[in-house]
Amino acid sequence: MTLTFEEKIEIFYKKQNEIFKKPLEKIINSMLDKCEYINKESLERHNWGNKPIKLTNIPLDINSNSFENDLLIALDIEENEKSTIELLWGDIQLGKRVQACIIMWISVYILERPVLYIFRNLSIDQKQLQDDILGTENYNFNIQFIKNLFDEFNNELNDYFKQNNFDYWKKFKLPELKDINNTDVLSKLSNKDALSSTDIFCCLMNQSQLKKINNKFSEYISYNQELIDISVLVDESDLMSPTASNDKSNDKDEKDSTECEQLLSTIYKKVKYVLHITGTAHSLLYNITTRLKDNNNIQIKISKVHKMKRSDGYYGLFNNKINFNTEIVFPWWDNKCEDDQENKKRIKYNIIEDYDINIKKIIENILNRPKTIKYNSLLLSEEKIRSNQFNLVNKIIKDFQDLFIIIYHGKCLRLYLSKKYENEIKNWSQWDSNKSSTKRLNQVGGIYGSSINVENNYCYYEINTKILNIKLVYKLLRILFEKSSIKLQHKTVITITGKYGERGYSFTSDDYDNYSFHLTDQYFVSHASFNCTDISQRLRLQGKYKYNDSEIIKKLINLTLWTTNKLQDVIQNFYVKFIKEIENNIMSCQKWEDIKDLIENIIDNGEFKFGKYMKYIDVSKKRKNIKSEKCFDKKMNGYQLIIIDDMNDTQILKWCNEKKLPEYICINEIKETNIDDFIDEYYNWNYELDEKTKEFYSKKEYENYIKENNLATGKYDNETNKDGLFYKTSVAKDIKIYHYDLLKNEIKNLSKGSNLGIKYSGDGEKINTKRTRLYISYKDLTNPKSIV
């Protein structure tokens, strides 16, 4: 029997001491509220499943060369249980990490199922999550969701606490992460009896660690004949989304498939539950196939998508709260080298040259803002070469005084500031330490001791990233801006970074209450590559802002993205519209086939002319399954075509060529006009009756002529309109009778230069112009009138 999520929660309550039920109810309800999705549902909509069932035909010889392949084949057998694959989709910096912590808590306590958390291949992500779980500040997970809520019931729990002499809330805290690089930790993954429901394993997204896990999982299944009862959470999972064509038609599938992608796909098939977590989900929705080394394919279909709700304090692309400023940004790198026009080589981007052309003007513009603004925080993440980042710092400190500049890459974290603020910032660093349970920046390796002097009265502190982080620096600067006894000329911070500005990292203070600090500006032009996944992830400007700061932003400035017209066009006229179309209906999809139909119809419906932008959606190897053919719409029982209302002939012609359709030729142009204007523009067609065409003055005479000459009669012969009048058309030998509206359209749709009604010969020169199509209507049965 399959238990509902609510039933599993009730079982959890019954297993605990009765005295804990009220705080646990408060904790679980607060978690469910926090995880409400855009359709008003919460964690109950996840398909958590029950305990694994026994599998059939599972190979036993793990030393066999074909064992892995045989195992994957067995897992595909119809009667065998399949892994549940779902997706948690939330906007960039919306709070996915907090929701992931909640889901891990649900897994280890409610489902009694351990967790494997897979990070992208950067150890800083793992450290961030560990700090968020185990930190002692009010915004850290265990404090915010467990300890503080338990504290509300202190009076009721006080006697129990005295008797048992322990911090009762710690019994229900989220456990710390266990790194699989530890041999003892890794060995538990193949031993069902050694696994504890509260184990939270973690690894990085690299082939070395994934290979170890995959091997252990294979051993587990071979020995226990069931899927591993574990919840796998994959952070930034679209980085390694499947890259093969779903119909196996692309020759580059094998080349594009990395070992890391292959290992992830095989791991997904071996576990009970997988949850992808990302802010850019589209490639995971339409790509399901990974090509394995032995030329086999493995398909991983997402069955359900959970779309996170945007909070009121969230500022991002999809609620139109990012202001694009393209007025002063000149894309000089798009020009071609003057000495190589034939080969059309692009100019190589250089951050120093870009500083002189664009970045310097942006800084000047920011510094001219009203002094009433609390602070400015500009992110520059265009340069990946570290030496060039230092060169950029040197340029800025030469040109501007009294700025606060942070450079952050790898193990390097420096804070540059004017020497006149040095003593002041050290004092506030000590103050911040005294208010906290830790030393924070007030220690060796922080804002402590002597600084290093540089030119233009600047100095810098080299901060030890092994024990400290950039978030501490942002909080300290906000404290300085709020409390300094010295009048600061500019409350402006410039952060220079490289790969840490790409995804997964927040350039904010670690204090989200009194001394919150967010980016207000970002310079981002995507000079090297141009795809929407990359652009969206690198917009670190997006995020959740506390009420007091959001009011500041709303009243005094806009969050500003300094960029190019091209990037703004692609994001606003394509990406935002495309993604919002998907999210509007994605949560009603109950299986991958529903998701596939939804995506294909959005891509092909032409409503926003997505066709010309689809090359920007992602890198080429992740675009293989986007089909250009028109999709059949089951609801409309037909094919959706492009809407061309605001497209000119050139754009339509280009679209037809891209879709490999017949060459576009405009046949008709519909215009509103009157008879006099029509005659003036398209000639006054005086006509001579052809030999077999005559004017008739009675219905009987007309019908006799048709009969004598054996001519066809029209569909509407002998019909009248609402006024009882007949409308007939004589076209050469064919005589058709039209309704009045059809007759009007026949005339209206004649285009300039049309040969309808004109006799031509030779190269098209008009000779002996004669009317060959005669339109006749009857005011009454005896008074015909020709219509031109």
Secondary structure, DSSP 8 states (H G I E B T S, - for coil): ----HHHHHHHHHHHS-GGGHHHHHHHHHHHHHHT-BTTS--GGGS----S----SS----TTSTTHHHHHHHHHTSTTS---EEEEEE--TTSSHHHHHHHHHHIIIIIS---EEEEE-S-HHHHHHHHHHHH--STTSHIIIIIIHHHHTTHHHHHHHHHHHTS-GGGGGS----EETTSHHHHHGGG-TTT--TT-EEEEESSHHHHHHHHHHHHHHHHHHSS-EEEEEEEETGGGG---B-TTS--TTHHHH--HHHHHHHHHHHTEEEEEEEES--HHHHH--EEE-TTS-EEE----EEEEB---TTEESGGGT--EEE-SS---GGGSB-GGGTTTT-B----HHHHIIIIIHHHHHHHHTS-TTSS-EEEEE-----HHHHHHHHHHHHHH-SS-EEEEEETTEEEEEEEGGGHHHHHHHHHHHHHHSSS-TTSSTTSS-S--EE-STTEEEEE--TTT--HHHHHHHHHHHHHH-SS--S--EEEEEESGGGTSS---S-S-SSTT-----EEE----S---HHHHHHH-TT-EE--HHHHHHHHHH---EEE--HHHHHHIIIIIHHHHHHHHHHGGG--SHHHHHHHHHHHHHS-TT-GGGGGGGSS-GGG-TT---S--EETTTTEE-----TT--HHHHHHHHHHTT-S------------HHHHHHHH--------TT----SSHHHHHHHHHHTT----TTTT---TTS--EEEEETTEEEE--HHHHHHHHHT--TT--TT--B-TTS-B-S----EEEEEEEETTEEEE--
